[in-house]
């Protein structure tokens, strides 16, 4: 049954000016910069994998000990966004980016200069602590500058940056390790992140709506760009508004998980991320065993999955934006202007999830087919083609989910993404730990059939949110407003 929108809700939306004063070009400039920063959150993991054996030899420790540096990185990466998410919502985007990227650059330089295993282990923890939250801040920036009517395209841009890293990371890491040694993995990361830091200092304006509103309010002095006229939409005579200080609360991300409509889709995305991670974790092992590939060839098999995800980003944004416009028009609402509060009364779940059903079903079918093709050792071109299809559809699934999550939590988008990260990383870490045992027990075909079954569970969870999410969300918002 369709949720009714209060009669006064559209009037509220129409009475205000445009969502953001930033021009379309400026918005794409801002999103490109934060996407660049978000790229490192996944690249740091995948670029490291090809150097495991080399690090084991050079530091004279077992592979298991080097794997511990991966496990510790993943554990910290699960928690770190909760520290960064609410801090970015409260203190502003610029200072959080400055601190995290500076720490990340320093950690990479220190790892490149380190000569001991203990130093590597400790510094990988620092590296994860510094960079793992940048993707959640990026989604916060999207919510700052992009109205719901145009948000899908910008989410796709950030998703592209995050998705391409698992494909090019192993290839880049293998090439750097082979050509110049493992230390150059970290020299590369420090140089690339250092460049990102300089770009942010010079060109990324403060966008937090709690500080600059739609971008027309003068930010405090420490949040201004060094180039006074660049992306400046306030007058020098304007006074910076006073803000009531609040201490960032890392537990806010956990509170977001408690809300029923959030819990359903976050758990659903967590299951889908389990499938995504299991595919990536098993690819090289399965292809080396079945098709007798060498290490360099095994690195290349990640490309179809990543290319599929990359292709999806070119049409997932327009698809999401079109579905949103159609949902607005059906209710007689304008698609030119949309404010955050309008989403409290608008059934955003139906607008966003209307485009996810076909990709989710195709994801399920392609994953099951992929498993049985490998099980019967069919020609390598077939599983690679299925990888491309699965990568394309899964990335579209994630783009829809990420857009919906920040729409549901448009006041605390970075904290919402941090809460999602807790769920997906925890579930993925647990599942990957017994993935090989599952393959040994069930066989390749039935293991991927089981993963297809998990995708059907995701369909069910998203269907629950499609039917009940709006009502649950509005009930939660109403309860929060009546609390003293």
N, C-alpha and C positions, 0 to 999 in steps of 0.2 A: 504494500500500500504506500503510495507516494506521500512523503512528508509535506505538510502544508507550510507555506512561508507566510509569516505575519505580514499583514497588509502594509504596515509602516516600514518594513525592512527595505524595499526598493527605494522609498522616498529618502531614507537615510543615505543610501548609496548615491542617489542622484544629486544630493544637496552638496556634495563635496567636490573638490577639484580633482585633477588627475592624481593617480596613486603616487607617482614619483615625478620630481622635476627634472630628473636626468633624461637626456635625449636617448633615442634608441642606440645611436653610435656609442654614447658614453656608457650605456648599460652593457653593451657587448664588450667594450673595453674592460669594464670592471669584472664581468663574469670571466673573461679570458684570463685575467690576472689571477683570480681566485681558483680557477680551474687548473692553472699551472701549479699553484701551491698544493692543491688537492691531489695532483698527480703523484707527488712524492709519498703520500700515505700508503699507496699500494705498491709503487715502484720499489720502495725500500725493502720490501719482503721478497719480491720475485727476482730482483736483480742479484740477490744474495745466493740463491739456490745453486747456480752452477759452480760456485766457489767452495762448496762444502768439502769435497775431497781434497782440493788444493790447500785449504786452510788446515785440514787435519794433518797433512804432511808437513807443512811449513811450521806449524806450531807444535808439532810432535804430540798430538793428542788423538784420541779415538774419534771416529765419525759420530758416535753417540754423544760425545761431549760437544761437538760442533752443533749437533741437532738441538742440544739444550739451549744454545743461543737463539735458535729459531723459536723454540717453545716459550722461552722467557720473553722474547719480542712479542709473540702473539698474546701472551698473558697480559702484558702491560698495555698493548694496543687495544685490548678489550675494555680496560678501565680508563685509560687516559682521556678519551673524548668526554667523559663525564666531568672531568676537571676543567676542560677547555670550553665545553658547550655553554654552560650557564654564565661563565666568565665573559664570553664574547657577547652574550645577550645583555649583560649588565654593564661591563666596562667599555664596550665598543669593540669593533672588529679590528681596527688598526693596531692597538696595543697588544692584543692577543697574537696577531700575526707576527708582529715585530719580535716578541719574546720567543715564540715557538720556533720561528725560522732561524733566529740567531743561535738558539740552543742546538738546533738540528745541525747547522753548519759547523759549530764547534765540535759536536759529537763525531761528525764524519771526519773532520780533520784529525781528531784525537785517535780514532780507529785506524786511519791510514798510517799514523805514526807509531801505533802500538806494536809491541813485539811479544806480548804474552797473551795466553788464553784468558786469564782472569780479567785483564784489561778489556779484551774483546767482549767478554760476557757482560761486564758492568756497563760498558759504553753502548752496547746494543740496547740495553734497558733504557738508557738516557735517550738514545735515538728514537725509540718507540714512544717514550713519554712526550718527546718534543713534537713529533710530526703526525701522530695517529689521529689527532683531533682536527686537522686542517680541513678534512672533507666535510665535517659537520658544520664548521664555520662557513664554508662555501655555500651550503644550503641556506644558512641564515642570511647571507648576503643576497641570495636570489630573492628571498622573501622581502628583504628591504627594498629592492629596486624594481621588482617585477610584479605587476598585478596578476591576479589569478588567471586572467584572460590570456596572458602571454607567458605565463610561468613555465609551461611545458617545454618550450623551446630552450629556455635557459637551463632547466634541469637536465635536459639531454646533453648540453655542452659539458656540464660538470661530470655527468655519467660517462661521457666519452673519454674524458681525461682519466677517470678512475679505471675504466674497463680496458683501455688500451695497454695499461701497464703490465698486467699479467701475460700479455702476448709478447711485448717487446722486451720486457724485463729480463727473462732468461736468456734471450738472444744477445742482448746488450751485455749482460753480466758475463756470459761465456766468451764473447769476443774480447772484452776488456781483460779478463783473466788470462786468456790465451795469448794476447798480444803484449800485454804490459804487466801482468801480475795482478793478484787479488786486491792489492792496495788501491789500484786505480778505479776500482768500483766505487770506493769511498771518496777518492779525489774527484771523480766525476760528479758524485752526488753533492759534494761540498761546493763545487764550482757552479753547478746548475742551480742549487738552492740559494747560493750567494747572489747570483744574478736575479733570481726571483725576489729576494729580500730587497735589493736595490730598487727594482721596479716598483715594489710595493711602497717603499719609503717615498719615492718620487711621485708616483702616479695613482695610488689607490686612496680615494677619499673615504672618510668615515661615512658609513651608510646606516648604522644602527638606528632604527626608527625611534627607539627610546631616547636617543640623544639628538639626532638631527631631523626627526620627523620624516617628511617626504624628501628631505635633502635641502630644504630652504632655510632651515634653522642653523644659526652660526654655532659650530662645535667649539668646545673648549680649546685653548691654545695648543695643548699637547696633542690634539687629534687633527690639527690642520696640516695640509700639504705644504712642503717647503716652497712650492711654486704657487703664489697666492691666487693667481687668476685661473689656474687649471681646474676644470670641473667645479667651479665656485658658483653657487646659485644663491648666495646670501650677500648682503651688502656689508661693507667694512664698518658702517655705522651701527649695524645691528649688534645687540648685546647677546652673549651666549646665555640661553635660558638656564635657570637653576634646576638641578636634578636632585631628587631625594636619593641619597646614597643607600645602596643595599649591598651586603656582602654576598658574593657569588656562592651559590649552594650546589655542591656536586650531587647532592641527593635528589635534586629536582628532576634529574633524568629518570631516577627510579620511580618518582611520583607519577611521571607521565605513563609509565608502564601499567599503573594500577587502573587507569581509566579503561573501561571495557572496550570501547571502540578502537582505542589505540592498541590494546593488548592483542586483539584478534588479528589485526593486519601485521603487527610487528612479529608475532609468532609465526604467521604465515610466511612473511619474508624470511624469517630465520630458517624455516624448513627449506625454502627455495634456495637460500644461500648454502645450506648443507649440500644440496644436490650440485650446485655450482662448484663448490670447493672439492667435493669428491671426484667430480669429473676432472678438474685440473690436477688433483693430487695423483690420480691413477693413470693419466694419459701416457707419460713417458715410460712408466713401468710396463704397461700393457703393450704399447707399440714396440718397445725394444724386444719384449719377449715373443710377440706374435710375428712381427715383420722383420726382426733382426736388424734394427737400426742402430747406428752409432750414436754417440752422445750429441754430436752436432745436428744430425738429422732429427734426433728426438726433441731437440729444442725448437726446430722448425714446425713440428706438428701442433704447437700451440697457436700458430698463426690463423688457421681457419676459424677457430673459436673466437679469437679476438677480432678478426676482420668482420665476422658476422655481427658482433656487438658494435663495432665501429659503424657499419652500414646502417644499423637500426637507429643510431642517433640522428641520422639525417632526415628521417621521416617520423620518428616518435614524437618529437616536439610539435610539429604542425598537426599531427594526428590528435594529440592531447588538447591543443589549443582549439582545434575545430570542434571536438566533442564538448568542450566547455562552452564555446560560443553557442552551439546548438541547444545545450541544456538551458542557458540563460534566455535565449530567444523563445523557447517553448513556454517560459514563465513570464514572458513580456518584459524582461529586464534588459537594460543596456549592456552591451559588451565593450563599450569604449572606456568606461570607468568602473573600477571595482575597488572597494576599500576592504581592509581586513575584517572589520566588524560585520560586513555584509555576509561573510562566510559562516558566521554563527547561525544564520537563518537559512542559508542556502544548502540544499542537499548535495554537497560537493562529492560525496561518496558515489552517487549515481553518475555524476558528470565524469568523474575520473575512471571509475571501474568499468564503464560501458565499453571501453576499448581493450580490456585485458583478457576477455574470455577466449578469443581465437588464438592469440599468442600463447596462452597457458596450455591450451589443448595441444597445439602444435609442439610446444616444448615437451609435453608428456610423451607424445608419440615418437618424436625424434630421439629422445633419450632411450626409450625402450628399444627402438630399432637399432640404435647405435650399439647397445649392449649385445644384441643377438647377432649383429653383423660381425662384431669382434669374436663372439663365441664360436661362430662357424668359420672364422678366418677368411672372410671374403676379401676381395681386392681392396687395397689400402685407399683407393679413391672414394670408395663408398662411405667408410666411417669418417673420412675427412670432410666429405660433403654434408653428412649428417651433423658433424660438429659445427659447421658454418650455420646451418639452419637453427640448431639449438642455441648457439651463441647469439644469433640475431633475435630470436624470440625471447630468450631469457633477459637480454638487455632491455628489450621493450617492456617486459614484466617489471623489471627493477625501476625503469624510468617512471612508469605509472605509479608504482608504490611510493617512490621518493617524493613525487609531486603531491600525491594524496597526503602523505605524512606531514609535510610542511604546511599544507593547506589546513589540515585539521588542527595543527598547533602553530598557527601563524604568529602568535605572540612570543613563542619560545622555540623557534625552528631548530636552532643549533642544539639545544638540549634534547629535543625530540630525536634528532639524528643520533645523538650520543646514546640515548636509550635503546634505539634500534641496534646500534653497534654492539651493545652488551649482549643482547639476545643472539644475534647472528654469529658473533665470534665464539660465544660459549657453546652453542649448539654445534658449530662447525668443528671446533677443537675436540669435542667429545666424540663426534662421529668419525672424524679422520683417524682418531687413535685406534679404532678397531675396523677400519675400512678393509685392510688387507685380509684380516681374519674373515670378514664377511664374504669377500671374493673367493677365498679358499673354501669356505663352507658351502656357499650357494652356487658358485660358478659365475662367470662374467655375465651371462645372459640374465639369470635370475636376480643378480645384484642390481643391474640397471633396470630391471622390471620393478624391483622394490623401490628404486628411486623414482620411477614413473608413478608408482602408487603414492609416494610422498607428494608429488606434484598435484595429484588429484585431491589430497588433503588440503593443499594450498587453495585449490579452486573452491573447496567447501568453505574454508575460512573467509575468503574474500567475498563469497556469496552471502555469508552471514552479515558481514559488514555492509554489503550492498543493500540488504533488506532492513537491517536494524541499526546500522552505524549512526545515521543522522539523529535518530531518536535518542540513542544512548549519549551521543555527544551533546546534544542540546539539553538533555536532562542534567548532565554533569556541569555544564556551563551555568545553568539556572541555579543549581545547588551552590556553586562557588560564589555567585553574586549575592545570594541570600545570607551567606556566612558573614558574621560581624568582622 
